[in-house]
Each structure stands twice: as structure tokens, then as C-alpha cells.
Amino acid sequence: MISKYIDHTLLKATASEMDIKTLCEEAIANDFMSVCVNPSHVEYAKNLLSGTNVLVCTVIGFPLGANSSSTKVFETINAISNGADEIDMVINIGRAKTHDYEYITKEIADIVHAANGNTVKVILETCYLTNDEIKKICECAVNAGANFVKTSTGFGTAGATVEHVKLMKSVVGDKLGVKASGGIRTIEVFNEMISAGATRIGTSSGVAIVASSLEVKNDTNSSY
């Protein structure tokens, strides 16, 4: 069921409560895994989704990753208290570029602790990293006890690529999930990411992707 791969995402600065309401209604109608919203919308989304099996995901240190670790920890605690089920945190990309992997591992571990058993996904922002840096940060995420590594914020210079998803999967194996996000707007790209090893997809085009998958299925069935 492809809908359960999808984090139905709305992270625009201009998103209103009405937009979040629509997002949640679409998530319920399509049985998506979660909605992914900015922290200020967590409590509202949680209330709208009460009694459903759709989770609330939010972002921490978003989108640059340049907040202090203590700020990210506070954001995480606040988000969990407001009802967040999943945390997508952005690493400190500057520290990654200077190969301060001890800092990155500790920051992830601190956020995992603050999340208090809730799912933590580590956003690498792969467009800014070399393959070796991607490998090292995936190792940091494993060592820090995270649940997923994630390609992108969607606000960088590029989003998910098949090559980066394969690389991340090759490092984390079955220890962590891999979330592909950024630029995934069609069923064809969705399927490419899943085939490459993604176990979760972040997209604002989930409704269209599910509709396209049903059209393909119907076309296939009608050919027999």
C-alpha cells in the first residue's frame, strides 16, 4: 500500500491553519503515514488527526540545521509535548563539511534522547555533501540511535536522488529506514526511490502520486 510510505508534507512559510486542515483531511482520506508540518502547527494537526492512524511529523533546526544543539533539543521537547509523533531534524551542515562527526553524533543522540522514544529522522541535505560525508553521517545516525536517515529538506539546491538513496541504504542496511524527500512529484520517481531502498517518502504531491498509482493499476487490470 503505497500511501503508508508517504509523509504528506506542507512546510511553506505561508501555510495557514486552513492549509493545514486541508493537509490533514487529505492525509485521512488517503491513509498516509503522517503529515509533516512546521512546529507551530503540531498541536493543531494533532487535534485534527485525533482518532485516526495518521501520525504527526515535524521538523527541527529547519531548514538550515544551523541552530545550536540546545535549541534543537528544546524544539524537540516542545514538539513532543505538543503531540508530535516523529521528529525530522537537520544536522549541522557546517560541522559535517569540517568533518566534526563527534559533534554530529552527539547532537543526534541528544535529540533522540529528547524525543523520548518517538521516531527521529536525520536530515543530511545531501546536495551539499560528498559521498564520503554522506556515508560518515549515516554512520553517525546509526551510532546515535536514530530511526531514519533522510536525504533533504526540500529547501536546498537539490532534492533526493536515486544515487544518494542507494548510498544511504548501503550504509544503514536494515538498521535504519531511509526517507527520500525533495522533488518527488510523480509515481515514476516515487517508484524509483522505493526501488533504490527508500522506506519513507516525503512529498507535497502525495495525493497526485496515489491517484496516479490507482490509474496505473486500473489500466493494468482493464488490459486482461
Sequence and secondary structure as in RCSB ss.txt:
>XXXX:A:sequence
MISKYIDHTLLKATASEMDIKTLCEEAIANDFMSVCVNPSHVEYAKNLLSGTNVLVCTVIGFPLGANSSSTKVFE
TINAISNGADEIDMVINIGRAKTHDYEYITKEIADIVHAANGNTVKVILETCYLTNDEIKKICECAVNAGANFVK
TSTGFGTAGATVEHVKLMKSVVGDKLGVKASGGIRTIEVFNEMISAGATRIGTSSGVAIVASSLEVKNDTNSSY
>XXXX:A:secstr
 GGGGEEEEE  TT  HHHHHHHHHHHHHHT SEEEE GGGHHHHHHHTTTSS EEEEEESTTT  S HHHHHHH
HHHHHHTT SEEEEE  HHHHHTT HHHHHHHHHHHHHHHTTSEEEEE  GGGS HHHHHHHHHHHHHHT SEEE
   SSSS    HHHHHHHHHHHTTTSEEEEESS  SHHHHHHHHHHT SEEEES HHHHHHHHHHHHHHHHHT 
